[in-house]
Amino acid sequence: MQQFTHIVKSKMGMHMRPAMEIFHLAHRHKSNIQMTCNGKMLHAKMVMDVVHLSARQGDEILFQITGEDEEEVTKLLKAFCRKAL
């Protein structure tokens, strides 16, 4: 299992575009991605869950990645978070 946290820096928070990017990244890979923020835990392969995470600027998101391609997925998610969140 790989895990990391990211503090949302974007003034817009987790809006539809980054939520959909995370959802699509999850579906392109075999690993499972769990996201936890403000007491809500969800699976990134469920689009409505990701959209309703509602992370705002300053919120911390915990990503937990488990599966055969978890190292690659973790690397991609970290890069995405730095760029878009």
C-alpha positions in Angstrom: 0.0 0.0 0.0 1.1 3.5 -0.8 -0.3 6.6 0.8 0.2 10.3 0.9 -1.6 13.5 1.9 -2.2 16.6 -0.1 -3.4 20.0 1.2 -5.7 21.6 -1.4 -4.1 24.9 -2.5 -6.5 25.8 -5.3 -9.0 28.6 -4.4 -11.6 26.6 -6.3 -11.0 23.5 -4.2 -12.0 20.1 -5.7 -14.4 21.1 -8.4 -15.7 19.0 -11.3 -12.7 19.1 -13.6 -10.1 17.8 -11.1 -12.6 15.3 -9.7 -13.1 13.9 -13.2 -9.4 13.7 -13.8 -8.9 11.7 -10.7 -11.8 9.4 -11.6 -10.4 8.8 -15.1 -6.9 8.2 -13.7 -8.4 5.6 -11.3 -10.2 3.8 -14.2 -7.0 3.6 -16.4 -5.2 1.6 -13.6 -5.8 -1.6 -11.7 -5.0 -0.3 -8.2 -7.8 0.9 -5.9 -7.6 4.5 -4.7 -9.3 5.5 -1.5 -9.6 9.2 -0.6 -10.4 10.6 2.8 -11.2 14.2 3.5 -13.1 15.8 6.4 -14.2 12.4 7.7 -15.5 11.3 4.3 -13.9 8.2 2.8 -14.6 7.2 -0.8 -13.3 5.2 -3.7 -11.9 7.1 -6.7 -13.5 4.7 -9.2 -17.0 6.0 -8.2 -17.4 9.3 -10.0 -20.2 10.7 -7.9 -18.2 10.1 -4.7 -15.2 12.0 -6.0 -17.4 14.9 -7.2 -19.1 15.0 -3.8 -15.9 15.0 -1.8 -16.2 18.8 -1.8 -12.6 19.4 -0.6 -12.0 23.2 -0.2 -8.8 25.2 -0.1 -6.8 24.3 3.0 -8.5 20.8 3.4 -6.2 17.8 3.6 -6.9 14.8 1.4 -5.4 11.4 2.3 -4.8 9.1 -0.7 -4.4 5.4 -0.1 -3.4 3.3 -3.2 -3.4 -0.5 -3.2 -2.7 -2.8 -6.1 -0.2 -4.1 -8.6 0.5 -0.7 -10.2 0.3 1.3 -6.9 3.7 2.9 -7.3 2.9 4.3 -10.8 -0.5 5.5 -9.6 0.9 7.2 -6.6 3.5 9.0 -8.7 0.8 10.2 -11.2 -1.6 11.3 -8.4 1.1 13.3 -6.6 2.0 15.1 -9.9 -1.6 15.8 -10.6 -2.3 17.2 -7.1 0.7 19.5 -7.3 -0.4 20.8 -10.6 -4.2 21.0 -10.2 -5.1 21.0 -6.5 
